[in-house]
Amino acid sequence: MQTIKSKPLNAKDFAPFGDVIEMPTAAGRTYFQDSLANLRPQASVSLSTIFKEPTNDLPIEVKLLERHEFSSQSFLPAHVKSWLIVVAPHAKDGKPDLNLIQAFLANGDQGVTYKPNTWHHGLTVFEEPAKFNVLMWRDNTSGDEEFVPVAPFVVHKF
């Protein structure tokens, strides 16, 4: 079984998959629009909230990935200690490219925007329950999200 070791989330390494949203440390405003995208004119913006219990199952065994083919998806921490991000690019065969899987460990001051068509694992948090705000575009069709089973692989929290 393939084993992936997570690394700290940083903008440079995450760039092929989207943007890292860092909370400011000084007065001012920073824009993070580079990865925001809606590829369906009939879709409307959707803002939701998520409450997630922490996992104690380490390492994480991944058997399913999801994507939002036509929309970016942003996860903005509201109350989070640390969380895991597992991503894979889109392969030519229409599935996740399992040879290029990466895993990142984010802290509570880091959010992300996945570019459209970025395969990713479901939200996984550690240490304590977490709350997120989620922004994406939806039209309530099957094009909103797609889930595919994958050959299982294991992710270690560095």
PETAPE-V147793 format. One record per residue. N is the residue number from 0. RES is the residue in one small letter. SS is DSSP state (H for helix, E for strand, C for the rest). OMEGA is omega in degrees with one decimal (999 if undefined). Layout:
n->N res->RES ss->SS omega->OMEGA
n->N res->RES ss->SS omega->OMEGA
//
This chain:
n->0 res->m ss->C omega->179.9
n->1 res->q ss->E omega->178.3
n->2 res->t ss->E omega->179.0
n->3 res->i ss->E omega->175.9
n->4 res->k ss->E omega->-179.7
n->5 res->s ss->C omega->176.2
n->6 res->k ss->E omega->179.7
n->7 res->p ss->E omega->178.8
n->8 res->l ss->C omega->174.4
n->9 res->n ss->C omega->-173.5
n->10 res->a ss->H omega->-176.5
n->11 res->k ss->H omega->-177.1
n->12 res->d ss->H omega->-178.0
n->13 res->f ss->H omega->-173.2
n->14 res->a ss->C omega->179.5
n->15 res->p ss->C omega->-175.7
n->16 res->f ss->C omega->-178.8
n->17 res->g ss->E omega->-177.0
n->18 res->d ss->E omega->168.1
n->19 res->v ss->E omega->-179.1
n->20 res->i ss->E omega->-179.0
n->21 res->e ss->E omega->176.0
n->22 res->m ss->C omega->-175.4
n->23 res->p ss->C omega->175.7
n->24 res->t ss->C omega->178.2
n->25 res->a ss->C omega->179.6
n->26 res->a ss->C omega->178.9
n->27 res->g ss->C omega->-176.8
n->28 res->r ss->C omega->175.7
n->29 res->t ss->C omega->179.7
n->30 res->y ss->C omega->-179.3
n->31 res->f ss->C omega->-174.8
n->32 res->q ss->C omega->-173.4
n->33 res->d ss->C omega->-177.4
n->34 res->s ss->C omega->179.1
n->35 res->l ss->C omega->-179.2
n->36 res->a ss->C omega->172.5
n->37 res->n ss->E omega->-176.0
n->38 res->l ss->C omega->178.5
n->39 res->r ss->C omega->-177.4
n->40 res->p ss->C omega->-179.0
n->41 res->q ss->C omega->-179.6
n->42 res->a ss->C omega->177.9
n->43 res->s ss->E omega->-178.4
n->44 res->v ss->E omega->-178.5
n->45 res->s ss->E omega->175.8
n->46 res->l ss->E omega->-179.9
n->47 res->s ss->E omega->176.5
n->48 res->t ss->E omega->179.3
n->49 res->i ss->E omega->168.7
n->50 res->f ss->E omega->-174.4
n->51 res->k ss->E omega->174.8
n->52 res->e ss->C omega->180.0
n->53 res->p ss->C omega->174.8
n->54 res->t ss->C omega->172.1
n->55 res->n ss->C omega->-177.4
n->56 res->d ss->C omega->178.4
n->57 res->l ss->C omega->-5.8
n->58 res->p ss->C omega->-179.5
n->59 res->i ss->E omega->172.9
n->60 res->e ss->E omega->-177.0
n->61 res->v ss->E omega->179.9
n->62 res->k ss->E omega->-173.9
n->63 res->l ss->E omega->173.6
n->64 res->l ss->E omega->179.3
n->65 res->e ss->E omega->173.3
n->66 res->r ss->E omega->173.8
n->67 res->h ss->C omega->-170.3
n->68 res->e ss->C omega->-171.6
n->69 res->f ss->C omega->-176.2
n->70 res->s ss->E omega->166.0
n->71 res->s ss->C omega->175.4
n->72 res->q ss->E omega->-178.4
n->73 res->s ss->E omega->173.8
n->74 res->f ss->E omega->-177.2
n->75 res->l ss->E omega->-176.9
n->76 res->p ss->E omega->172.9
n->77 res->a ss->E omega->175.5
n->78 res->h ss->E omega->-174.1
n->79 res->v ss->C omega->173.1
n->80 res->k ss->C omega->177.1
n->81 res->s ss->E omega->-178.1
n->82 res->w ss->E omega->-174.4
n->83 res->l ss->E omega->176.9
n->84 res->i ss->E omega->178.0
n->85 res->v ss->E omega->-175.2
n->86 res->v ss->E omega->175.0
n->87 res->a ss->E omega->175.8
n->88 res->p ss->C omega->179.0
n->89 res->h ss->E omega->-179.8
n->90 res->a ss->C omega->-179.6
n->91 res->k ss->C omega->-179.3
n->92 res->d ss->C omega->178.1
n->93 res->g ss->C omega->-179.1
n->94 res->k ss->C omega->174.5
n->95 res->p ss->E omega->175.5
n->96 res->d ss->C omega->-175.2
n->97 res->l ss->H omega->176.4
n->98 res->n ss->H omega->-176.3
n->99 res->l ss->H omega->178.3
n->100 res->i ss->C omega->173.2
n->101 res->q ss->E omega->177.8
n->102 res->a ss->E omega->-178.1
n->103 res->f ss->E omega->173.7
n->104 res->l ss->E omega->-178.3
n->105 res->a ss->E omega->173.2
n->106 res->n ss->E omega->-175.2
n->107 res->g ss->C omega->177.1
n->108 res->d ss->C omega->-178.4
n->109 res->q ss->E omega->171.9
n->110 res->g ss->E omega->177.2
n->111 res->v ss->E omega->165.8
n->112 res->t ss->E omega->172.9
n->113 res->y ss->E omega->172.8
n->114 res->k ss->C omega->173.8
n->115 res->p ss->C omega->175.0
n->116 res->n ss->C omega->176.4
n->117 res->t ss->C omega->177.2
n->118 res->w ss->E omega->179.9
n->119 res->h ss->E omega->177.1
n->120 res->h ss->C omega->177.8
n->121 res->g ss->C omega->-176.9
n->122 res->l ss->C omega->178.9
n->123 res->t ss->E omega->-179.3
n->124 res->v ss->E omega->-178.0
n->125 res->f ss->E omega->168.1
n->126 res->e ss->C omega->-178.1
n->127 res->e ss->C omega->177.6
n->128 res->p ss->C omega->-175.4
n->129 res->a ss->E omega->176.6
n->130 res->k ss->E omega->179.9
n->131 res->f ss->E omega->164.8
n->132 res->n ss->E omega->-177.2
n->133 res->v ss->E omega->179.8
n->134 res->l ss->E omega->175.3
n->135 res->m ss->E omega->176.0
n->136 res->w ss->E omega->-177.8
n->137 res->r ss->E omega->170.6
n->138 res->d ss->C omega->176.9
n->139 res->n ss->C omega->173.4
n->140 res->t ss->C omega->178.4
n->141 res->s ss->H omega->177.5
n->142 res->g ss->H omega->-179.8
n->143 res->d ss->H omega->-180.0
n->144 res->e ss->C omega->179.1
n->145 res->e ss->E omega->178.0
n->146 res->f ss->E omega->176.9
n->147 res->v ss->E omega->172.0
n->148 res->p ss->E omega->178.7
n->149 res->v ss->E omega->172.9
n->150 res->a ss->E omega->-175.8
n->151 res->p ss->E omega->173.1
n->152 res->f ss->E omega->-174.8
n->153 res->v ss->E omega->177.2
n->154 res->v ss->E omega->176.9
n->155 res->h ss->E omega->176.6
n->156 res->k ss->C omega->-165.5
n->157 res->f ss->C omega->999
//
